[in-house]
Amino acid sequence: MPVISSFFGIYIRMYHDDHPPPHIHVEYQGFEALVGIEGGAVLKGHLPKRAARLVSEWCGEHKNALLNNWQRAIDLQPLERIPGADYD
């Protein structure tokens, strides 16, 4: 599964041809969660509060790029890297 972004030890991944609703897979220090692109809320799994807040804010700032990548994933096209919250 391609890593589309990483920041502060948080890894953001997206599967090709994944199930709705549009979401990302987040890993942070042994925690894993599915996070909705639309609202940035944890849909499944668990993240520490600070990591969840960072990911939610990042989703809001990069919503269009994430939705674009979601469509690319559905179309089985290569995904584009998205800058992290640390601007890396």
Beta strands, then each sheet from edge to edge (+ up, - down):
strand 1: 3-7
strand 2: 10-13
strand 3: 23-28
strand 4: 31-36
strand 5: 42-45
sheet 1: 1+ 2- 3+ 4- 5+
end
